Amino acid sequence: MQRLPELLDVVHGHIVDFPRMRFALSGSSTRRLRRGGVNLLAGRAVMCAMHPFMAGELGEQFDLKRALRVGLLPVLWGTDTPEQHLAAYVGTYLEEEVRQEALVRKLDAFARFLEVAAFSHGTAPNYSAIGRECGISGNTAESYMAILHDLLLAFSVPCYGRRPKKKTIGAPKFYFSDVGIYGSLRAPRFGTIGDSRIGFSWEGLVAQHLRAWCDYSSGRHGLYYWRGTGGAEVDFVVCGEDGLWAFEVKGSRMAQPEHLSGLRAFHRENPEASLFLIYGGKQSTVMGNVHCLPGEDFLRNLGTECGYPLGRPRGQSRHLH
């Protein structure tokens, strides 16, 4: 749709003339639609986000190790050479979206930025530091990051504040929209898979699942992280009319008491919250007021009727056939 925004004028005319007619329009970039003069259908359009597969959609086809390695983009699932297809997918965005839309003057600088940005996955980006490593200004690095968001290659998780007007103490965290993109971009600088990369892939995999769940609930829930005044943090907070959930993500096979400090600090400020540790073990257990859930089970059940702690969202949903 972003390649031919004038199509929206035609659709608008048909909707006015034929009220019973329905259209489904898709796009992979929001950049052109934000420019002036684009017909946004005068409120007649319903926006629906489509995310990478959720584990629950794949059912028995879901493979956690594969998901951590190559992600869950539908175009890659089922192919025998996912790494090659993933590299081509990222290259396609550079070639078709960035070059054709003339979003940056130097494509090689943007390519370097992508690799460096991979090291900010799961953190609040330091644009000055990113710019120095890429040989560009901090402002340019920040504008490049905005391009990633416009191309739907990345998303931000804001810091949670209990009261809307209360100033939060954390900048938004940055994540690639799929862990496969993150891994493909980080591999050239990182080499073989190591514990550090797997840890951020694991956190990113949970992030993209929670984000999808929130979007499929038709805006009834928001995804955040939390940082306390004493430095305590919680990886993810889901807030909605029907509850408040806090999630800490650890790749370790054992749930340890020290993993719970951030959750308990959050609970002192938000006693109504339900607390969960998502970890790499195999057993569900309870440590005080924290439910410790095996990560693979959590992902498989998220968004299903038997999902815990979050069931099937009441809004948009997809089914894999």
TIVEXPA-508454 format. One record per residue (C-alpha): x, y, z. Coordinates in steps of 0.5 Angstrom, whole numbers, padded with zeros to 4 digits. Example, Ala and Ser with C-alpha at 12.3 -4.5 7.8 and 13.67 -1.06 7.14 Angstrom:
% residues 2
(r (0025,-0009,0016))
(r (0027,-0002,0014))
END
This chain:
% residues 321
(r (0000,0000,0000))
(r (0006,0005,0002))
(r (0008,0004,-0006))
(r (0002,0007,-0008))
(r (-0002,0011,-0003))
(r (-0006,0014,-0009))
(r (-0010,0008,-0008))
(r (-0013,0010,-0002))
(r (-0017,0015,-0006))
(r (-0020,0010,-0010))
(r (-0022,0006,-0004))
(r (-0025,0012,-0001))
(r (-0029,0013,-0007))
(r (-0032,0006,-0007))
(r (-0033,0006,0000))
(r (-0037,0012,0000))
(r (-0041,0009,-0007))
(r (-0042,0002,-0004))
(r (-0042,0002,0003))
(r (-0043,-0005,0004))
(r (-0036,-0006,0000))
(r (-0030,-0008,0004))
(r (-0023,-0008,0003))
(r (-0016,-0011,0006))
(r (-0010,-0007,0005))
(r (-0003,-0009,0007))
(r (0003,-0005,0008))
(r (0010,-0006,0010))
(r (0012,0001,0012))
(r (0008,0007,0015))
(r (0013,0013,0013))
(r (0010,0015,0006))
(r (0003,0015,0010))
(r (0005,0020,0015))
(r (0007,0025,0010))
(r (0002,0030,0008))
(r (-0004,0029,0003))
(r (-0005,0022,0004))
(r (-0012,0020,0005))
(r (-0013,0016,0011))
(r (-0020,0014,0010))
(r (-0023,0019,0015))
(r (-0024,0014,0020))
(r (-0027,0009,0016))
(r (-0021,0004,0017))
(r (-0019,-0001,0022))
(r (-0012,-0002,0023))
(r (-0009,-0009,0025))
(r (-0002,-0011,0026))
(r (0001,-0017,0024))
(r (0006,-0020,0027))
(r (0011,-0026,0026))
(r (0008,-0033,0028))
(r (0007,-0034,0036))
(r (0009,-0041,0038))
(r (0001,-0042,0040))
(r (0000,-0041,0032))
(r (0005,-0046,0030))
(r (0003,-0051,0035))
(r (0007,-0058,0035))
(r (0011,-0055,0029))
(r (0014,-0050,0034))
(r (0021,-0051,0035))
(r (0024,-0046,0041))
(r (0032,-0047,0039))
(r (0030,-0046,0031))
(r (0026,-0040,0034))
(r (0032,-0037,0038))
(r (0036,-0038,0032))
(r (0032,-0036,0026))
(r (0026,-0032,0029))
(r (0019,-0033,0027))
(r (0018,-0029,0021))
(r (0012,-0033,0016))
(r (0016,-0033,0010))
(r (0022,-0037,0013))
(r (0018,-0042,0017))
(r (0018,-0049,0013))
(r (0024,-0047,0009))
(r (0030,-0052,0009))
(r (0035,-0046,0009))
(r (0032,-0041,0014))
(r (0039,-0037,0015))
(r (0040,-0036,0007))
(r (0033,-0033,0007))
(r (0033,-0029,0013))
(r (0040,-0026,0010))
(r (0036,-0024,0003))
(r (0030,-0022,0007))
(r (0034,-0016,0011))
(r (0038,-0015,0004))
(r (0031,-0014,0001))
(r (0029,-0009,0006))
(r (0036,-0005,0005))
(r (0035,-0005,-0003))
(r (0028,-0004,-0004))
(r (0025,0000,0002))
(r (0031,0004,0004))
(r (0034,0005,-0003))
(r (0028,0006,-0007))
(r (0025,0011,-0002))
(r (0031,0015,-0002))
(r (0031,0015,0006))
(r (0039,0015,0007))
(r (0044,0018,0003))
(r (0049,0013,0004))
(r (0047,0006,0004))
(r (0053,0003,0007))
(r (0053,0008,0013))
(r (0046,0005,0014))
(r (0048,-0002,0013))
(r (0054,-0001,0018))
(r (0049,0002,0023))
(r (0044,-0004,0023))
(r (0050,-0008,0025))
(r (0052,-0004,0031))
(r (0044,-0003,0033))
(r (0044,-0010,0034))
(r (0048,-0009,0040))
(r (0043,-0004,0043))
(r (0037,-0010,0042))
(r (0034,-0010,0049))
(r (0037,-0004,0051))
(r (0036,0004,0051))
(r (0040,0006,0045))
(r (0046,0011,0046))
(r (0045,0014,0040))
(r (0052,0018,0041))
(r (0056,0012,0042))
(r (0052,0008,0036))
(r (0054,0014,0032))
(r (0061,0014,0034))
(r (0062,0007,0032))
(r (0059,0008,0025))
(r (0062,0015,0023))
(r (0056,0019,0023))
(r (0053,0024,0028))
(r (0048,0022,0034))
(r (0042,0025,0031))
(r (0043,0021,0024))
(r (0044,0015,0028))
(r (0037,0017,0032))
(r (0034,0018,0025))
(r (0036,0012,0022))
(r (0033,0008,0028))
(r (0026,0012,0026))
(r (0027,0009,0020))
(r (0027,0002,0023))
(r (0021,0003,0026))
(r (0017,0006,0020))
(r (0019,0000,0016))
(r (0017,-0004,0022))
(r (0023,-0008,0023))
(r (0024,-0005,0030))
(r (0019,-0003,0036))
(r (0020,0001,0043))
(r (0018,-0001,0050))
(r (0017,0005,0054))
(r (0018,0005,0061))
(r (0012,0004,0066))
(r (0009,0009,0071))
(r (0004,0008,0075))
(r (0001,0015,0074))
(r (0000,0017,0067))
(r (0003,0024,0069))
(r (0009,0022,0073))
(r (0015,0022,0070))
(r (0019,0016,0069))
(r (0026,0015,0070))
(r (0028,0010,0064))
(r (0028,0012,0056))
(r (0025,0007,0052))
(r (0028,0000,0050))
(r (0029,-0002,0043))
(r (0028,-0009,0040))
(r (0028,-0012,0033))
(r (0021,-0014,0031))
(r (0024,-0021,0030))
(r (0029,-0025,0034))
(r (0032,-0027,0027))
(r (0033,-0020,0024))
(r (0037,-0019,0031))
(r (0041,-0025,0030))
(r (0042,-0024,0023))
(r (0045,-0017,0024))
(r (0049,-0019,0030))
(r (0052,-0025,0027))
(r (0057,-0022,0023))
(r (0060,-0018,0028))
(r (0059,-0023,0034))
(r (0061,-0030,0030))
(r (0059,-0036,0033))
(r (0053,-0036,0038))
(r (0054,-0035,0045))
(r (0051,-0034,0052))
(r (0050,-0027,0051))
(r (0047,-0027,0044))
(r (0042,-0032,0046))
(r (0040,-0029,0053))
(r (0038,-0023,0048))
(r (0035,-0027,0043))
(r (0031,-0030,0049))
(r (0029,-0024,0052))
(r (0027,-0021,0045))
(r (0023,-0027,0043))
(r (0019,-0026,0049))
(r (0018,-0019,0048))
(r (0015,-0020,0041))
(r (0010,-0025,0044))
(r (0008,-0020,0049))
(r (0007,-0015,0044))
(r (0003,-0019,0039))
(r (-0001,-0021,0045))
(r (-0002,-0014,0047))
(r (-0004,-0012,0039))
(r (-0009,-0018,0038))
(r (-0013,-0015,0044))
(r (-0015,-0009,0040))
(r (-0011,-0004,0044))
(r (-0014,-0006,0051))
(r (-0007,-0008,0054))
(r (0000,-0004,0054))
(r (0007,-0007,0054))
(r (0012,-0004,0058))
(r (0019,-0005,0062))
(r (0020,-0002,0069))
(r (0026,0001,0073))
(r (0025,0003,0080))
(r (0029,0009,0083))
(r (0034,0004,0087))
(r (0036,0001,0080))
(r (0031,-0005,0080))
(r (0029,-0007,0074))
(r (0023,-0012,0071))
(r (0024,-0014,0064))
(r (0016,-0013,0062))
(r (0010,-0011,0065))
(r (0003,-0012,0061))
(r (-0002,-0007,0064))
(r (-0010,-0007,0062))
(r (-0016,-0006,0065))
(r (-0017,-0013,0067))
(r (-0010,-0014,0071))
(r (-0003,-0012,0071))
(r (0003,-0017,0070))
(r (0010,-0017,0071))
(r (0015,-0021,0067))
(r (0022,-0023,0069))
(r (0026,-0027,0063))
(r (0032,-0031,0065))
(r (0035,-0036,0060))
(r (0038,-0040,0066))
(r (0036,-0047,0067))
(r (0035,-0046,0075))
(r (0030,-0041,0078))
(r (0034,-0037,0083))
(r (0032,-0033,0089))
(r (0037,-0027,0086))
(r (0032,-0027,0080))
(r (0026,-0025,0083))
(r (0029,-0018,0086))
(r (0026,-0014,0081))
(r (0020,-0017,0081))
(r (0019,-0016,0089))
(r (0021,-0009,0088))
(r (0016,-0008,0083))
(r (0011,-0011,0087))
(r (0012,-0007,0093))
(r (0010,-0001,0089))
(r (0004,-0005,0085))
(r (0002,-0010,0090))
(r (-0004,-0012,0085))
(r (0001,-0014,0080))
(r (0002,-0022,0078))
(r (0009,-0024,0078))
(r (0012,-0028,0073))
(r (0019,-0031,0072))
(r (0020,-0034,0065))
(r (0026,-0038,0065))
(r (0030,-0044,0061))
(r (0028,-0050,0066))
(r (0023,-0055,0065))
(r (0019,-0055,0072))
(r (0013,-0050,0074))
(r (0014,-0048,0081))
(r (0012,-0042,0086))
(r (0017,-0038,0090))
(r (0014,-0034,0095))
(r (0009,-0029,0091))
(r (0013,-0031,0084))
(r (0010,-0036,0079))
(r (0016,-0039,0076))
(r (0014,-0042,0069))
(r (0018,-0046,0064))
(r (0019,-0041,0058))
(r (0018,-0046,0052))
(r (0011,-0048,0056))
(r (0009,-0040,0057))
(r (0011,-0039,0049))
(r (0007,-0045,0047))
(r (0001,-0043,0051))
(r (0001,-0035,0051))
(r (-0005,-0033,0047))
(r (-0009,-0040,0047))
(r (-0015,-0042,0051))
(r (-0011,-0045,0056))
(r (-0006,-0040,0056))
(r (-0002,-0037,0063))
(r (-0002,-0032,0065))
(r (-0005,-0029,0059))
(r (-0011,-0032,0055))
(r (-0013,-0031,0048))
(r (-0014,-0024,0047))
(r (-0021,-0022,0046))
(r (-0020,-0018,0040))
(r (-0016,-0020,0033))
(r (-0013,-0027,0033))
(r (-0010,-0031,0027))
(r (-0011,-0039,0026))
(r (-0005,-0043,0022))
(r (-0008,-0047,0017))
END
